[in-house]
Amino acid sequence: MIRVTVKRKPDGCIESFRVKGHALYDESGKDIVCAGVSAVTVGTVNAVEALLGLELQVVTEHGLLHVQVADNLDAELKAKVQLLLESMIVMLQSIEQSYGAYIALQDKH
């Protein structure tokens, strides 16, 4: 199962997210759940970097993606980063609704 954990600051802003595990929906190379989650999460990191020019703190290993958002962003940049991250959460929730046996999303407020 893929476990996605989102950590938020007291003001509700996303400070980090972690994606760990494998869906095991199908064999490697045919696993649409894993591919979808990877596309959404890695695509979001790439979008933040390409569109906003902000390099996030990223740790990747086999079966793990951990992303940390810097604390020292100005208000405008912070709002744009948060919008992209919130969009990612909506996409992951959509995947979870359809494939809940293979992905679990925990959004810690």
KETORLUM-108052 format. One line per 5 residues: for each residue x negated, y negated, z negated of N, C-alpha, C. Coordinates in steps of 0.1 Angstrom, whole numbers, plus 2048, in hexadecimal, padded with zeros to 3 digits. Example, Ala and Ser with C-alpha at 12.3 -4.5 7.8 and 13.67 -1.06 7.14 Angstrom:
77C/839/7B2/785/82D/7B2/77C/821/7B2  780/816/7B9/777/80B/7B9/77F/800/7B1 .
% end
This chain:
7F8/80C/800/800/800/800/7F7/7F4/800  7FC/7E9/807/7F5/7DC/807/7FB/7D4/7FC  7F3/7CF/7F4/7F7/7C6/7E9/7F2/7B8/7EB  7FB/7AF/7EC/7F7/7A1/7EE/7FB/799/7E1  7F1/793/7DB/7F3/78B/7CF/7F0/77C/7D2 .
7F9/774/7CF/7F8/765/7D1/7F7/75F/7C3  7ED/757/7C1/7EC/750/7B4/7EE/741/7B7  7F6/73B/7AE/7FA/72D/7AF/7F5/725/7A3  7F3/719/7A5/7F0/70F/79A/7FD/70C/793  7FC/705/788/809/701/781/812/6F8/789 .
80C/6F1/793/814/6E8/79B/81A/6EF/7A7  818/6FD/7A8/81E/705/7B2/815/707/7BF  80A/700/7BF/801/701/7CB/7FA/70E/7CB  7F8/714/7D6/7F1/721/7D7/7E2/71E/7D5  7DC/725/7CC/7CE/723/7CA/7C6/72F/7D0 .
7CC/73A/7D1/7C5/746/7D7/7CF/750/7DB  7CA/759/7E4/7D2/765/7E7/7C9/771/7EA  7CE/77D/7E7/7C6/789/7E8/7CE/793/7EF  7C8/79A/7F9/7CF/7A4/800/7C6/7B1/7FF  7CC/7BB/7F9/7C4/7C7/7F6/7CB/7D4/7FA .
7C4/7DD/7FF/7C9/7EA/802/7CD/7EC/811  7D3/7F8/814/7D7/7FB/821/7E5/800/821  7ED/7FD/82B/7FB/800/82C/7FD/80F/82D  7F5/816/835/7F7/824/837/805/827/83E  80A/81D/845/816/81F/84D/814/829/859 .
808/828/85F/804/831/86A/7F5/832/86A  7F0/83A/873/7E1/83C/873/7DA/82F/877  7CE/82E/874/7C6/822/877/7C7/81F/886  7C9/812/889/7CA/80E/897/7D9/80E/89C  7E1/815/894/7F0/815/898/7F8/80F/88D .
7F2/80B/882/7F9/806/876/7FE/7F8/878  80B/7F7/87C/811/7E9/87F/812/7E1/872  814/7E7/867/815/7DF/85A/807/7D9/857  7FD/7E1/857/7EF/7DC/855/7EC/7D1/85F  7EF/7D4/86C/7EC/7CA/876/7F3/7BD/874 .
800/7BE/870/808/7B2/86E/803/7AA/862  800/7B0/857/7FA/7A9/84B/7ED/7A3/84F  7E4/7AA/855/7D7/7A5/859/7D9/799/862  7E1/79A/86C/7E3/78F/875/7E8/782/86E  7F2/784/865/7F7/779/85E/7ED/772/854 .
7E6/77B/84D/7DD/775/843/7D0/770/849  7CA/777/852/7BE/772/858/7C1/767/862  7CC/768/868/7D1/75D/871/7D3/750/869  7D8/751/85D/7DA/745/855/7CD/73F/851  7C3/747/84D/7B6/742/849/7B0/73B/856 .
7B1/742/861/7AB/73C/86D/7B2/72F/871  7BF/72E/86F/7C7/722/872/7C2/716/869  7C0/719/85C/7BC/70F/852/7AE/70A/857  7A5/713/85B/798/70F/85F/798/707/86C  79F/70C/876/79F/706/883/7A7/6F9/884 .
7B3/6F9/87E/7BB/6ED/87F/7B8/6E2/875  7B3/6E6/869/7B0/6DC/85F/7A1/6DA/85D  799/6E2/863/78A/6E0/861/786/6E3/853  78D/6EC/84C/78A/6EF/83E/786/6FD/83D  77A/700/838/776/70E/836/77A/712/828 .
782/71D/828/787/722/81B/77C/72C/816  77D/72F/809/774/739/803/77A/746/805  774/74E/80D/779/75B/812/770/766/80E  775/771/808/76E/77D/806/775/788/80D  76E/790/816/774/79B/81D/76B/7A7/81A .
772/7B2/819/76C/7BF/818/776/7C9/81E  773/7D5/820/77C/7DF/825/789/7E0/81C  794/7DC/822/7A0/7DD/81A/7A3/7D1/811  79B/7C6/812/79C/7BB/809/79A/7AE/810  7A3/7A4/80D/7A1/796/811/7A5/78E/805 .
79B/786/800/79E/77D/7F5/79B/76E/7FA  7A4/765/7F8/7A2/758/7FD/7A5/74E/7F2  79C/745/7F0/79D/73B/7E5/79D/72D/7EC  7A7/724/7E7/7A8/717/7EC/7A0/70E/7E3  798/705/7E9/791/6FB/7E1/79A/6F2/7D9 .
795/6EE/7CD/79D/6E5/7C4/79C/6D6/7C8  792/6D2/7CF/78F/6C4/7D1/794/6BE/7DF  79F/6C3/7E3/7A5/6BE/7F0/7AC/6B1/7EE  7AC/6A8/7F8/7B4/69C/7F6/7C2/6A0/7F9  7CC/698/7F5/7DA/69B/7F5/7DF/69F/803 .
7DB/698/80D/7E0/69B/81B/7DB/6A9/81F  7CE/6AC/81D/7C9/6B9/821/7CF/6C4/819  7D0/6C1/80C/7D6/6CB/803/7E4/6CF/808  7EC/6C5/80C/7FA/6C7/810/7FA/6D0/81D  7F1/6CD/826/7F0/6D5/832/7EC/6E3/830 .
7E2/6E5/827/7DE/6F3/824/7E9/6FA/81D  7F0/6F4/814/7FB/6FB/80D/807/6FE/817  809/6F6/821/814/6F9/82A/810/706/832  804/706/837/7FF/712/83E/800/71F/835  7FC/71E/829/7FC/729/81F/80A/72D/81C .
813/724/81A/821/727/817/828/72E/824  824/72A/82F/828/730/83C/824/73F/83C  817/741/838/812/74F/837/81B/757/82D  81E/751/822/827/759/818/834/75D/81E  83A/754/825/847/757/82C/845/762/836 .
83B/762/83D/838/76D/847/836/77A/840  82F/77A/835/82C/786/82D/839/78B/827  841/782/822/84E/786/81C/857/78D/827  856/788/833/85E/78F/83E/859/79D/841  84C/79F/841/846/7AC/842/84B/7B5/837 .
84A/7B0/82A/84E/7B7/81F/85D/7BB/81F  865/7B3/824/873/7B6/825/876/7C2/82E  86E/7C3/839/86F/7CE/842/868/7DA/83F  85C/7D9/838/853/7E4/835/84F/7E4/827  859/7E2/81E/856/7E1/810/84F/7EE/809 .
850/7F9/810/849/805/80A/83A/804/80D  836/7FB/815/828/7FA/819/820/7ED/815  828/7E3/811/822/7D7/80D/82A/7D1/801  823/7CC/7F7/829/7C6/7EB/822/7B8/7EA  82B/7AE/7E9/826/7A0/7E7/82A/79B/7D9 .
81F/797/7D2/821/791/7C5/81D/782/7C5  827/77A/7C3/824/76B/7C3/825/766/7B5  819/764/7AF/818/760/7A1/819/751/79F  824/74D/79A/827/73E/798/821/73A/78A .
% end
